[in-house]
Amino acid sequence: MSVQTATIFNPDSHVGPLSIDTRRTSIDRSSVDRSAAARQDVGKATVELASIMAIASNPVSPGASSPPLPQGARMMQDFDPPARPSSTPFPEPELGQTTIRCLSCPSEPGSGSGHGHGHAHRHDHHHHQHFAESPVLGSTDLPQPPLTHTNLDDLPAEIHECILDHLFGYRVSASSKSSLGMPSVTRSWGTALRHSRRKELSALALVSSVWRALIQERLYRHVKIKATVQSLNEAVAFFAHHSHLRQYVKHVELWFAVFQPKKSALALSSSILPPVTIDGLTNASYVIPTDNCSLEEAFYFVSTTLPEVCVLTLEGGERKKAPRVRHHILEEGHEKPLPRIAPIRTLVCKGQWNLIRSEDDFDAIVYALPNLQEWHGNYSKAKSKSYLCMAAILPKLPLNLTSLSLNLEGVEYRRELSFPPYFLKVSNTLHFCTKLAEAAPNLEHFAYTGRVCRAFFDLLARLVEPRSTRLKTIDLTVRNCCRHVIHWNESGSGITDMNFINAFEQLVLAGIRALGRLKAVEYLRIRYVDLDSPVPPLNPYFILRDGWCSGVWSDAIVAELNRTRPDAQFEDLAESFGEVGINKDGRMVISPEFPRSRVLSLKLSNYAYLAGGIAVP
């Protein structure tokens, strides 16, 4: 089977499409008989249709019918076989081998793809004969124009974005102001990671020129650089040779190492740490890093190399007696202000104790970020110095700061038997909840993880001006509720500690009461997280979102909610926790009334049954 190669012809000439050569040396008699029988059936059907449509056969039309015509004459007069549509690929049933060729060309023995240019001049001479002889085209059919090939680059930009979002995952604009109001998006900056398959997906940049820019924009959107002098110099050299990539960087992360192998760099003998020995591993000595850069050098690198960056992450690390990150290159007494980075809108501090240990440290960083709007401060481990440092900073936050997310307890989410010693040091010095209340009125979004009590909402309601307040969202993750106790064992937390449950109820009541003055608050969440809870679904929480409430409730909470927010209501007010049983591991499990859904209603009085150690009704 041979195919003639396509050739570009004169636009005034008519070129027939490719079809099957139906000329045969022998004709199958069975196919001819079948065709004749089919034509006879069509003729009979036409005769019957003509008799039905006659004037006399219509009951509405009077008059006698015309005399019938002979069958043969009626067939020739009333029936005109329709032309076979051009979309039908085969005009007649074919058997055996056929040759696909251009019907506008005369049949030549031995013609093949190599003679495509030789027959081009004969198309103008034979195109009329082609239309008369072709069994595919009708008398009024015209040749279809050739199909145009669509290029990938011609697709709309939205289609490209959807394809790449499917490959890379959905992304939120780093400079989008609409994302600040979503707590799930706001908190994600603290744990933002670069794409795990960025090396594999980088090959997609070779697909097309349009994809090259889109892929590079995603790959370089978030870069992570080790905060050493050598790494910064290498980054400067890289972006100098690839200057077009600088504008793609929106989020830069600088991490300061707190450990360094002894063999990799020389260190002073006074900085050597004790050997770290782990069973199954060889002994290794680690030293304090000596090549870490200062914040002054890091800020200078960002300000001069990355002009479009708007999110800055500083990771100070965590280690026992970790060194503080140097803010300036020179020694004390010769400091100068940190270089300013005007585009920065969001600051994320991980291991904040190694970055900010005093009010002066915070002032130096804020001065270098004049347009700062979001601040996410995360401490790796709870300590009294962290609470006391933040107590001095919170009342003096800059006015342009609109969002604050503060975590003073690290990742420790387990119940306590009593207040830890570090918090007793803080409570003997000041009441930290009052400092939180002094910082919240000027914010729009406030998220806090740590110790808090009803005093926070009581003071916040007195300090805020209902007509000018900007506070829209409040998100509290409670480690414990600070309160006055007589015995040390009365200061614990957990779902089996009724002292904590009562303090949590007072916290929720104070929050609902404050909503009467916090007119702009649309989202309020107060939750307690215990990873070792005997029944995790019973961890108390309260959520107000879009006028609907869920979580803990009591008669006092429902009455206060009806007073401050009459339009809000609970999704469900269940009298019991559901069916509670013991699994094979000896742990209590809860089966809610509606499986496959979280518990929407937790009546506070039922926690007394858990504290008493008896079955829950």
C-alpha positions, 0 to 999 in steps of 0.5 A, spaced: 500 500 500 502 506 497 501 513 499 502 519 495 506 525 499 502 531 500 504 537 495 502 545 496 498 546 490 495 553 486 490 556 491 485 557 484 485 549 483 481 544 486 484 538 489 480 532 491 481 528 497 484 522 499 480 516 497 480 508 496 481 506 488 475 502 487 477 500 480 478 492 480 480 487 475 474 482 478 468 484 481 464 480 487 458 478 484 455 477 491 456 484 492 452 486 486 446 482 488 446 485 495 446 492 492 441 490 487 436 487 492 437 493 496 435 498 491 429 494 489 427 495 497 428 502 496 424 502 490 418 499 494 418 503 500 418 509 495 412 507 492 408 505 498 410 512 501 408 516 494 401 512 495 400 514 502 402 522 500 397 522 495 391 527 495 386 522 495 389 518 501 388 525 505 382 525 509 382 532 509 383 533 501 377 532 497 377 529 490 378 523 486 385 520 486 389 520 480 390 514 476 396 510 478 402 510 474 406 504 472 411 501 477 417 502 473 415 509 471 413 511 478 420 509 481 423 513 475 419 519 477 419 519 484 425 516 487 432 520 486 437 516 489 441 520 494 448 522 493 453 518 498 455 523 503 463 525 503 464 523 510 463 515 508 470 512 507 468 507 503 463 507 497 462 500 496 464 494 500 471 492 499 475 485 499 482 484 499 488 489 498 487 496 496 491 502 494 490 509 497 492 514 492 490 521 490 484 520 485 485 527 482 492 523 479 492 518 473 493 511 475 500 510 473 504 503 474 509 504 479 507 511 482 509 512 489 511 517 494 517 519 490 513 521 484 509 526 488 512 532 485 512 529 478 504 529 478 503 536 481 502 540 474 497 535 472 492 537 477 489 543 474 488 539 467 484 533 470 480 537 476 474 537 472 474 530 470 475 528 478 469 531 480 465 527 475 468 521 476 469 521 484 464 516 487 465 520 494 464 527 492 457 529 490 455 534 484 455 540 489 460 538 494 466 542 495 473 540 497 474 541 504 480 546 506 486 542 510 486 542 517 490 547 521 494 544 527 494 548 533 500 549 537 501 548 545 503 555 545 496 558 542 492 555 548 489 560 553 494 562 559 488 559 564 489 552 560 496 552 562 495 554 569 490 549 570 495 544 567 501 546 571 497 547 578 495 539 577 502 537 576 505 542 581 499 543 586 494 549 587 498 555 589 496 561 593 499 568 591 505 570 596 502 577 595 495 576 595 491 580 601 485 575 600 489 569 603 490 573 610 483 572 612 483 564 611 487 561 618 489 555 614 492 559 609 495 564 614 498 559 618 501 555 612 507 560 611 510 557 618 511 550 614 511 552 607 516 547 603 518 547 596 516 542 591 518 535 593 519 534 585 522 540 583 528 537 580 523 532 576 518 537 574 524 542 571 524 538 565 517 540 563 521 547 562 523 544 555 516 543 553 515 550 550 517 557 551 511 558 554 512 553 559 519 555 560 517 561 564 511 558 567 515 552 570 521 557 572 516 561 576 514 555 580 520 552 581 524 559 583 518 561 587 520 559 594 528 558 595 532 556 601 539 558 602 543 556 608 545 562 611 553 562 611 557 567 607 559 561 602 552 560 600 550 567 599 556 568 595 554 562 591 547 565 590 549 571 588 554 568 583 548 564 580 543 570 580 548 574 576 549 569 571 541 568 571 538 574 572 531 573 569 530 568 575 531 574 580 524 576 579 521 569 580 523 569 587 517 571 592 519 567 598 526 566 600 528 562 606 535 563 610 536 557 615 542 558 620 545 552 622 546 550 630 551 544 629 557 543 624 561 537 624 568 538 627 572 535 621 568 540 616 571 546 619 576 549 624 573 551 630 576 554 637 577 549 642 572 553 647 566 552 642 567 544 642 561 540 644 560 534 648 560 528 643 553 526 641 553 518 641 547 514 639 546 506 639 548 503 632 552 510 630 559 512 630 561 517 635 561 524 632 563 531 635 560 537 633 562 544 634 558 551 633 558 553 626 563 559 624 561 560 617 554 563 619 553 570 616 549 575 620 543 578 619 546 584 616 549 580 611 543 576 609 538 582 609 543 586 604 543 579 600 536 579 599 535 587 598 540 587 592 539 580 589 531 579 590 527 585 588 520 581 588 521 577 594 515 579 599 516 573 604 522 572 608 523 566 613 528 566 618 530 559 621 534 560 627 534 552 629 534 549 636 539 546 640 541 546 648 544 553 649 544 554 642 548 561 639 544 567 638 544 569 631 549 575 630 545 581 627 551 585 625 558 584 622 562 588 627 562 588 634 558 591 639 558 599 639 559 599 631 553 597 629 549 600 624 541 599 621 540 593 618 539 594 610 532 595 608 527 590 604 521 594 602 518 589 598 517 584 604 510 583 607 511 577 611 516 575 616 516 568 618 521 566 624 522 559 626 526 558 632 525 565 634 529 565 641 535 564 637 533 570 632 530 575 637 532 575 645 530 582 647 526 588 645 532 591 641 532 585 637 525 586 634 526 593 633 532 592 629 528 587 624 522 591 624 526 597 622 529 593 616 522 591 614 518 598 613 512 595 610 511 588 614 504 586 615 504 579 617 509 576 623 509 569 624 513 567 630 514 560 632 518 557 638 521 550 638 521 549 645 517 553 651 521 557 656 520 562 661 524 567 657 520 566 651 514 569 654 517 574 658 521 577 651 514 577 648 511 580 654 515 586 652 514 586 645 507 585 644 504 592 647 509 595 642 507 592 635 508 597 629 501 599 627 502 597 620 502 590 622 495 587 621 496 579 622 500 576 628 501 568 629 505 566 635 506 559 638 510 559 644 509 552 646 513 549 640 510 542 638 508 539 645 501 538 644 500 533 651 496 534 657 499 536 663 499 534 670 500 541 673 503 547 671 510 546 669 516 550 673 517 555 667 510 558 667 510 559 674 516 563 673 512 567 668 506 567 672 510 570 678 512 576 674 506 578 670 500 576 667 501 574 660 494 574 657 494 582 659 499 583 654 496 579 649 490 583 650 494 589 649 496 587 642 490 584 639 486 591 638 490 593 632 490 587 628 486 584 623 488 576 624 490 574 631 492 566 632 496 564 638 498 557 641 500 557 648 497 559 655 491 563 655 485 564 660 478 568 660 482 575 662 484 575 655 477 576 652 475 581 658 481 586 657 480 585 650 473 587 650 474 593 654 480 596 650 477 595 643 473 600 640 467 597 637 466 602 631 473 602 629 476 595 631 479 591 625 479 584 628 476 579 624 479 572 626 481 570 632 484 563 633 487 560 640 490 553 641 490 552 648 495 548 652 492 550 658 488 555 662 492 559 667 488 560 673 489 560 681 489 554 684 490 551 692 494 545 690 499 543 685 495 537 682 489 542 681 492 545 675 493 540 670 489 539 663 485 534 659 478 531 658 478 528 665 480 534 669 474 538 671 478 544 673 481 545 666 474 543 663 471 549 667 476 554 666 475 552 658 468 553 659 469 560 662 474 562 656 469 560 651 464 564 655 468 570 655 470 570 648 462 569 646 461 575 651 467 579 647 463 578 641 458 583 643 464 589 642 468 585 637 463 587 631 467 585 625 469 578 628 467 573 623 471 567 625 472 565 632 476 558 634 478 556 641 481 549 641 485 544 646 489 539 643 491 533 646 495 527 642 495 522 648 487 523 649 484 517 651 478 519 646 481 524 641 474 526 638 472 529 645 478 534 646 474 540 647 473 546 642 469 551 640 468 554 633 464 560 630 464 561 623 459 564 618 454 564 623 454 557 625 457 554 632 459 547 633 463 544 639 462 545 647 456 548 649 452 549 656 446 553 657 450 559 659 454 559 653 447 558 649 444 564 652 450 568 652 450 567 644 443 569 643 445 575 647 451 577 643 450 574 636 442 573 635 443 571 628 448 565 630 446 558 632 449 551 633 449 546 628 447 541 633 445 540 641 446 533 643 445 531 650 450 526 650 457 524 647 454 518 643 456 511 644 463 510 648 466 503 648 473 500 649 477 498 643 482 492 643 487 496 646 484 498 652 482 505 650 475 509 650 473 510 643 467 514 641 462 512 635 458 519 634 450 519 632 452 520 625 459 516 623 464 519 618 463 526 621 466 529 626 463 531 633 459 537 632 456 538 639 460 536 646 455 538 652 460 540 658 456 537 663 458 530 660 465 531 662 464 529 669 462 522 667 469 522 664 472 525 670 469 520 675 471 514 671 464 511 669 461 510 663 458 516 659 451 515 657 
